[in-house]
Amino acid sequence: MSAEIGTARLPLDLVPPGERGATRIADRVVAKIAAQAAREALAPLPADAAPPHATVVVHHETARVRVHLELGYPCDIGGRCAAVRRHVEERVGALVSMEVPEVAVQVERLHLTPAPGPPHGRTP
């Protein structure tokens, strides 16, 4: 019995699931997980690139994610963005048990990376 209200608490298995309460994960926590997943998918980042960041809107058990990132160039931009989408969807779904129907990837900046091998064009 509870001393404050004078009622007995039922064991958890006797309380109907709808009355047990729920865990709510804040949007900013899901955004941090999405940004970390984007970093994992892009590793390694160009030396002067800002790390990816994400914004998230959570409604019920669904998260809509927008990831902002910078890429090295030249690269397969579409392929890199698709890899980020897949990894963010997978990690957010696995870590917070949310459906992720939409991952929008916004490339903010391209960083020119030198091509391996001898330089092309004129040499002094």
C-alpha positions as CSV (number, residue, x, y, z in Angstrom):
1,M,0.0,0.0,0.0
2,S,1.1,3.5,-0.7
3,A,1.4,5.6,2.4
4,E,0.4,8.8,0.6
5,I,-2.8,7.8,-1.2
6,G,-3.7,4.6,0.7
7,T,-4.1,2.3,-2.4
8,A,-2.3,-0.9,-3.3
9,R,-0.1,-1.0,-6.4
10,L,-0.9,-3.9,-8.8
11,P,2.0,-6.0,-10.0
12,L,3.1,-5.0,-13.5
13,D,1.7,-8.1,-15.2
14,L,-1.8,-7.3,-13.9
15,V,-1.8,-3.7,-15.2
16,P,-3.2,-3.5,-18.8
17,P,-0.5,-2.5,-21.3
18,G,-2.4,0.7,-22.2
19,E,-2.2,2.0,-18.6
20,R,1.5,1.3,-18.0
21,G,2.8,4.5,-19.4
22,A,5.1,5.1,-22.3
23,T,8.7,6.2,-23.0
24,R,9.0,9.3,-25.1
25,I,12.4,10.0,-26.8
26,A,13.0,13.7,-27.4
27,D,13.4,14.9,-31.0
28,R,16.9,16.2,-30.2
29,V,18.0,12.8,-29.0
30,V,16.9,11.2,-32.3
31,A,18.6,14.0,-34.2
32,K,21.9,13.3,-32.4
33,I,21.6,9.6,-33.2
34,A,20.8,10.4,-36.9
35,A,23.9,12.8,-37.1
36,Q,26.1,10.1,-35.6
37,A,24.8,7.5,-38.1
38,A,25.5,10.0,-41.0
39,R,29.1,10.4,-39.7
40,E,29.5,6.6,-39.6
41,A,28.2,6.3,-43.2
42,L,30.6,9.0,-44.5
43,A,33.8,8.2,-42.7
44,P,36.3,9.5,-43.3
45,L,35.2,13.1,-43.7
46,P,37.3,15.7,-45.6
47,A,39.7,17.4,-43.3
48,D,38.0,20.8,-43.4
49,A,34.4,19.6,-43.5
50,A,31.9,20.3,-40.7
51,P,30.4,17.2,-39.2
52,P,26.9,16.2,-40.3
53,H,24.0,17.5,-38.3
54,A,20.4,16.5,-38.4
55,T,16.9,17.8,-37.6
56,V,14.1,15.5,-36.8
57,V,10.3,15.6,-36.4
58,V,8.9,12.8,-34.3
59,H,5.2,12.0,-34.5
60,H,4.0,9.0,-32.5
61,E,6.5,6.2,-33.4
62,T,7.6,7.8,-36.7
63,A,10.7,10.0,-37.2
64,R,11.2,12.2,-40.3
65,V,14.9,13.1,-40.6
66,R,16.8,15.8,-42.5
67,V,20.6,15.4,-42.6
68,H,22.9,18.3,-43.5
69,L,26.4,17.3,-44.6
70,E,29.5,18.2,-46.5
71,L,31.2,15.9,-49.0
72,G,34.6,15.6,-50.6
73,Y,34.6,16.1,-54.3
74,P,34.9,14.4,-56.8
75,C,32.8,11.5,-55.5
76,D,29.6,9.7,-56.4
77,I,27.3,12.2,-54.7
78,G,24.1,10.2,-55.3
79,G,25.7,7.0,-54.0
80,R,27.1,8.7,-50.8
81,C,23.7,10.3,-50.1
82,A,21.9,6.9,-50.6
83,A,24.4,5.3,-48.2
84,V,23.7,8.0,-45.6
85,R,19.9,7.5,-46.0
86,R,20.1,3.7,-45.6
87,H,22.5,3.9,-42.5
88,V,20.4,6.6,-40.8
89,E,17.2,4.7,-41.3
90,E,18.8,1.5,-40.0
91,R,20.5,3.0,-36.9
92,V,17.5,5.2,-35.8
93,G,15.1,2.3,-36.3
94,A,17.4,-0.1,-34.3
95,L,18.3,2.3,-31.5
96,V,15.0,4.0,-30.8
97,S,12.5,1.6,-32.3
98,M,11.0,4.1,-34.6
99,E,9.9,3.9,-38.2
100,V,11.9,6.2,-40.5
101,P,9.9,6.7,-43.7
102,E,11.8,9.7,-44.8
103,V,15.5,10.7,-44.7
104,A,16.2,13.9,-46.7
105,V,19.9,14.5,-47.3
106,Q,21.0,18.0,-48.0
107,V,24.6,18.5,-49.3
108,E,25.6,21.9,-47.9
109,R,29.1,22.1,-49.4
110,L,31.6,20.2,-51.6
111,H,35.3,20.1,-50.6
112,L,37.7,19.6,-53.5
113,T,40.0,16.8,-52.7
114,P,43.2,16.2,-54.7
115,A,43.1,13.2,-57.0
116,P,45.7,10.5,-56.3
117,G,48.6,10.2,-58.7
118,P,50.7,12.7,-60.6
119,P,49.2,16.2,-61.2
120,H,47.4,16.8,-64.5
121,G,47.8,19.8,-66.7
122,R,50.8,22.1,-67.0
123,T,53.7,21.8,-64.7
124,P,56.4,24.5,-64.1
